[in-house]
Amino acid sequence: MAPMLKVTFKLASSNPLYGVSLIAMYGAGHCSVIVFAGTFTGLVQRYMDWNEKSKGALVVRKVCGVLVLLGGVYLIYVA
């Protein structure tokens, strides 16, 4: 946060409205991450509740396995 404040105070000395808008946008961006995380807590909890026998975890593992194989084939092709 210190680098952002330094830039803002430097710019606010010549253009106060721009400095205020920079701080407001920084605050909105900083808080939006916290709001986003709190909003999707239920979704994350459902994902964390998957176990090895659930169908969703099996699908995710298979998709990730295919992606790893495709990445390996691509790297062999490029080399």
C-alpha positions as CSV (number, residue, x, y, z in Angstrom):
1,M,0.0,0.0,0.0
2,A,2.9,2.3,0.6
3,P,4.0,2.6,-3.0
4,M,0.4,3.4,-4.0
5,L,0.2,6.1,-1.4
6,K,3.5,7.6,-2.5
7,V,2.3,7.8,-6.1
8,T,-1.1,9.2,-5.1
9,F,0.3,11.9,-2.8
10,K,2.7,12.9,-5.6
11,L,-0.1,13.2,-8.1
12,A,-2.5,14.7,-5.7
13,S,-0.3,17.7,-5.2
14,S,-0.9,18.8,-8.8
15,N,-4.3,17.2,-9.4
16,P,-6.3,16.5,-6.3
17,L,-9.3,15.0,-8.0
18,Y,-7.1,12.5,-9.8
19,G,-5.4,11.5,-6.5
20,V,-8.8,11.0,-4.8
21,S,-10.0,8.9,-7.7
22,L,-6.8,6.8,-7.5
23,I,-7.3,6.0,-3.8
24,A,-11.0,5.3,-4.4
25,M,-10.3,2.8,-7.2
26,Y,-7.5,1.2,-5.2
27,G,-9.9,0.8,-2.2
28,A,-12.7,-0.6,-4.4
29,G,-10.3,-3.1,-6.1
30,H,-8.8,-4.1,-2.7
31,C,-12.3,-4.7,-1.1
32,S,-13.8,-6.4,-4.1
33,V,-11.4,-9.3,-3.7
34,I,-12.6,-9.8,-0.1
35,V,-16.3,-9.5,-1.1
36,F,-15.7,-12.0,-4.0
37,A,-14.1,-14.5,-1.6
38,G,-16.9,-14.1,0.9
39,T,-19.6,-14.5,-1.8
40,F,-18.3,-17.8,-3.1
41,T,-17.5,-19.4,0.2
42,G,-20.3,-22.0,-0.3
43,L,-19.0,-23.0,-3.7
44,V,-15.5,-23.4,-2.3
45,Q,-16.8,-25.4,0.6
46,R,-18.7,-27.8,-1.8
47,Y,-15.4,-28.2,-3.8
48,M,-13.5,-28.9,-0.6
49,D,-16.1,-31.5,0.5
50,W,-15.5,-33.7,-2.6
51,N,-13.9,-37.0,-1.7
52,E,-12.2,-39.6,-3.9
53,K,-15.5,-41.4,-4.6
54,S,-17.5,-38.4,-5.8
55,K,-18.1,-38.0,-9.5
56,G,-17.0,-34.3,-9.7
57,A,-13.5,-35.0,-8.3
58,L,-13.1,-37.9,-10.8
59,V,-14.1,-35.7,-13.7
60,V,-11.7,-32.9,-12.6
61,R,-8.8,-35.4,-12.2
62,K,-9.4,-36.9,-15.7
63,V,-9.6,-33.5,-17.3
64,C,-6.4,-32.4,-15.6
65,G,-4.7,-35.7,-16.7
66,V,-5.7,-35.1,-20.3
67,L,-4.4,-31.5,-20.1
68,V,-1.0,-32.7,-18.8
69,L,-0.8,-35.3,-21.6
70,L,-1.6,-32.7,-24.2
71,G,1.0,-30.4,-22.7
72,G,3.6,-33.1,-22.9
73,V,2.7,-34.0,-26.5
74,Y,3.0,-30.3,-27.4
75,L,6.4,-29.9,-25.8
76,I,7.7,-33.0,-27.6
77,Y,6.2,-31.6,-30.9
78,V,7.9,-28.2,-30.5
79,A,11.3,-29.7,-29.5
